[in-house]
Amino acid sequence: MSFGNIVGQLLQGMSSQSHSRLERTASPEGLGGLVDIAQKFLSNKQAGGMTGGQVGGLGALAGALLGGGGSAAKGALGGSAMAILGTLAVSALQDKQNTPTSSGNLTSGAQPLPQEQIEALAAPQTEQLMVRAMITAAKADGQLDQKEMDNIFGKISADGVTDEERQLVMDELSRPMDLQALVSAVPNKAVAAEVYAASLFAIDIDTEAERAYLQQLAQALGLDRATVSRLHELTGSPIA
């Protein structure tokens, strides 16, 4: 099964701030300004079907997701939503080691992430993990009531989504929040950053419970303050 379409559909509007965060991602301050950095670590490599040459189009893919329709958006929903989250994760992990030169260019002695971590960013099991991460974040301010569950479930269209996938999403919505179970399924630091990025798209971060959840999530995932701050900056999310 592929949960990439579901991830893309949830990115489009799971929270009231999802749209503005995708706008930020598509802006020069977001992925549009990270092409060189992302290409440094992803060029000439395959990461879940994304080559380095596709990195430059991630901002456009985020823009297509904003539009919510058309062939470009469907292509993004088909898996490039994972590429967007993956590039956010890679960039946040590597940016903290970059230092600006007097000319404003970025230089870095940082080593690329291990190939197995890059490949894990868009693996099938990671797609499902991103769905779990977004739904778990949505439960941060209390268990979802039926209306909220129906609202989230209603965002998942039948296009490109199987009945089995939709049932698994409904099952996930019905479960009590379990942060430890989510974190225990995270295989490495790159996917940890990706989980955090996906969570930022799932909530508005306007309640104390949501801010506390993100702090607990970052700690449980073992993400340092610099990585977390960069993910908030890239997505235009308020600091928890």
C-alpha positions as CSV (number, residue, x, y, z in Angstrom):
1,M,0.0,0.0,0.0
2,S,1.0,3.6,-0.5
3,F,0.0,6.3,2.0
4,G,1.7,9.0,0.0
5,N,-1.6,10.3,-1.4
6,I,-3.1,10.5,2.1
7,V,-0.1,12.5,3.4
8,G,-0.5,14.9,0.5
9,Q,-4.2,15.3,1.2
10,L,-3.7,16.0,4.9
11,L,-0.9,18.5,4.1
12,Q,-3.4,20.5,2.1
13,G,-5.6,21.4,5.1
14,M,-5.5,19.2,8.2
15,S,-5.2,22.4,10.3
16,S,-6.3,25.9,9.7
17,Q,-2.7,26.8,9.3
18,S,-1.7,24.1,6.8
19,H,-2.3,26.4,3.8
20,S,-0.1,29.2,5.1
21,R,2.6,26.7,6.1
22,L,2.6,25.3,2.6
23,E,2.8,28.8,1.3
24,R,5.8,29.4,3.5
25,T,7.4,26.1,2.2
26,A,6.9,27.2,-1.4
27,S,8.4,30.7,-0.8
28,P,12.0,31.8,-1.3
29,E,12.4,31.6,2.5
30,G,11.2,28.0,2.5
31,L,12.2,25.2,0.1
32,G,12.7,27.7,-2.6
33,G,15.7,29.0,-0.8
34,L,17.0,25.6,0.1
35,V,17.5,24.1,-3.3
36,D,21.3,24.3,-3.2
37,I,21.5,22.8,0.3
38,A,19.1,20.0,-0.6
39,Q,20.8,19.2,-3.8
40,K,24.1,18.9,-2.0
41,F,22.8,16.0,0.0
42,L,20.3,14.4,-2.5
43,S,21.8,14.9,-6.0
44,N,22.5,11.8,-7.9
45,K,20.8,9.7,-5.3
46,Q,17.4,8.1,-5.2
47,A,15.2,8.9,-2.2
48,G,11.9,7.2,-2.5
49,G,11.8,7.9,-6.2
50,M,13.1,11.5,-5.9
51,T,16.4,12.3,-7.7
52,G,18.5,15.4,-7.0
53,G,17.3,16.9,-10.2
54,Q,13.7,17.0,-8.8
55,V,14.7,18.9,-5.7
56,G,14.5,22.2,-7.5
57,G,10.9,21.6,-8.2
58,L,9.8,21.0,-4.6
59,G,8.7,24.6,-4.1
60,A,6.5,24.2,-7.2
61,L,5.1,21.0,-5.9
62,A,4.2,22.7,-2.6
63,G,2.5,25.3,-4.7
64,A,0.6,22.6,-6.6
65,L,-0.6,21.1,-3.3
66,L,-1.9,24.6,-2.3
67,G,-3.9,24.6,-5.5
68,G,-5.6,21.4,-4.5
69,G,-6.1,20.2,-8.1
70,G,-4.7,19.5,-11.5
71,S,-2.2,17.0,-12.7
72,A,0.7,18.7,-10.9
73,A,-1.1,18.4,-7.6
74,K,-2.0,14.8,-8.2
75,G,1.7,14.0,-9.0
76,A,2.6,15.7,-5.7
77,L,0.0,13.7,-3.8
78,G,1.4,10.6,-5.4
79,G,4.6,10.8,-3.3
80,S,6.2,14.2,-3.7
81,A,4.5,15.3,-0.5
82,M,6.9,12.9,1.1
83,A,9.8,14.5,-0.8
84,I,8.7,17.9,0.6
85,L,8.7,16.6,4.2
86,G,12.0,14.7,3.6
87,T,13.8,17.7,2.2
88,L,12.6,19.8,5.2
89,A,14.0,17.1,7.5
90,V,17.4,16.9,5.6
91,S,17.7,20.7,5.4
92,A,17.0,21.2,9.1
93,L,19.5,18.6,10.2
94,Q,22.2,19.9,8.0
95,D,21.6,23.7,8.2
96,K,22.6,23.9,11.8
97,Q,26.1,23.0,10.7
98,N,26.3,25.5,8.0
99,T,27.9,28.9,8.5
100,P,27.5,32.0,6.4
101,T,30.6,33.5,4.7
102,S,31.2,37.2,4.3
103,S,29.6,37.0,0.8
104,G,26.4,35.4,2.3
105,N,27.0,32.0,0.8
106,L,26.7,28.9,2.9
107,T,29.6,26.7,3.6
108,S,29.6,23.5,5.6
109,G,31.9,20.8,6.8
110,A,28.9,18.7,7.6
111,Q,28.8,15.1,6.3
112,P,25.8,14.0,4.2
113,L,23.3,11.9,6.0
114,P,23.9,8.1,5.6
115,Q,22.3,6.7,2.5
116,E,20.0,4.4,4.5
117,Q,18.6,7.4,6.3
118,I,17.9,9.2,3.0
119,E,16.2,6.2,1.6
120,A,14.1,5.7,4.7
121,L,12.6,9.2,4.3
122,A,10.2,8.1,1.7
123,A,9.9,4.4,2.4
124,P,6.4,2.8,2.4
125,Q,6.4,2.4,6.2
126,T,7.5,6.0,6.6
127,E,4.5,7.2,4.6
128,Q,2.2,5.4,7.0
129,L,4.3,6.8,9.9
130,M,3.7,10.3,8.7
131,V,-0.1,9.7,8.7
132,R,0.2,8.4,12.2
133,A,2.3,11.4,13.3
134,M,-0.2,13.9,11.9
135,I,-3.2,12.2,13.5
136,T,-1.3,11.8,16.9
137,A,-0.5,15.6,16.8
138,A,-4.2,16.3,16.2
139,K,-5.0,14.6,19.5
140,A,-2.6,16.8,21.4
141,D,-5.3,19.0,23.0
142,G,-7.5,16.1,24.0
143,Q,-9.0,13.1,22.3
144,L,-10.7,13.8,19.0
145,D,-14.4,13.9,19.1
146,Q,-16.5,12.4,16.3
147,K,-16.9,15.8,14.5
148,E,-13.2,16.3,14.4
149,M,-12.6,12.7,13.3
150,D,-15.2,13.2,10.5
151,N,-13.5,16.5,9.5
152,I,-10.1,14.9,9.1
153,F,-11.4,11.7,7.5
154,G,-13.4,13.9,5.1
155,K,-10.3,15.4,3.7
156,I,-9.2,12.0,2.4
157,S,-10.7,11.6,-1.0
158,A,-11.2,8.2,-2.7
159,D,-8.8,9.3,-5.5
160,G,-5.7,7.2,-5.2
161,V,-6.7,5.8,-1.8
162,T,-7.8,2.2,-1.2
163,D,-10.6,1.1,1.1
164,E,-8.0,-0.6,3.3
165,E,-6.0,2.5,3.6
166,R,-9.0,4.5,4.6
167,Q,-10.0,1.9,7.2
168,L,-6.5,2.0,8.7
169,V,-6.8,5.8,8.9
170,M,-10.1,5.5,10.7
171,D,-8.6,2.9,13.1
172,E,-5.8,5.3,13.8
173,L,-8.2,8.2,14.5
174,S,-10.1,6.0,17.0
175,R,-7.1,5.0,19.0
176,P,-6.1,6.9,22.2
177,M,-3.0,9.1,21.7
178,D,0.2,7.1,22.3
179,L,3.3,9.2,21.8
180,Q,5.6,6.4,22.9
181,A,4.2,4.0,20.3
182,L,4.7,6.6,17.6
183,V,8.3,7.4,18.6
184,S,9.2,3.7,18.9
185,A,8.4,3.3,15.2
186,V,10.9,6.0,14.2
187,P,14.0,4.3,12.7
188,N,16.6,7.1,12.6
189,K,17.3,10.8,13.1
190,A,16.2,11.8,9.6
191,V,12.8,10.2,9.9
192,A,12.5,11.8,13.4
193,A,12.9,15.2,11.9
194,E,10.4,14.3,9.2
195,V,7.9,13.2,11.8
196,Y,8.3,16.5,13.5
197,A,7.8,18.4,10.3
198,A,4.6,16.5,9.5
199,S,3.3,17.3,13.0
200,L,3.8,21.0,12.4
201,F,1.4,20.8,9.4
202,A,-1.3,19.0,11.5
203,I,-2.0,21.5,14.3
204,D,-2.3,25.3,14.7
205,I,0.0,25.5,17.8
206,D,-2.3,27.9,19.5
207,T,-3.0,26.1,22.7
208,E,-0.7,25.3,25.6
209,A,-1.5,21.6,25.1
210,E,-0.2,21.7,21.5
211,R,2.9,23.5,22.5
212,A,3.6,21.1,25.3
213,Y,3.0,18.2,22.9
214,L,5.6,19.5,20.4
215,Q,8.1,19.9,23.2
216,Q,7.5,16.4,24.4
217,L,7.7,15.1,20.8
218,A,11.0,16.8,20.1
219,Q,12.5,15.4,23.3
220,A,11.2,11.9,22.7
221,L,12.6,12.0,19.2
222,G,16.0,13.2,20.4
223,L,15.9,16.4,18.2
224,D,18.1,19.2,19.3
225,R,16.9,22.8,19.7
226,A,18.6,24.0,16.5
227,T,16.9,21.4,14.3
228,V,13.5,22.0,15.9
229,S,13.9,25.8,15.5
230,R,14.9,25.4,11.8
231,L,11.8,23.3,11.1
232,H,9.6,25.9,12.7
233,E,11.3,28.6,10.6
234,L,11.1,26.7,7.3
235,T,7.4,26.1,7.8
236,G,6.5,29.4,9.3
237,S,5.3,27.8,12.5
238,P,5.4,29.6,15.9
239,I,7.9,28.3,18.3
240,A,6.4,25.9,20.8
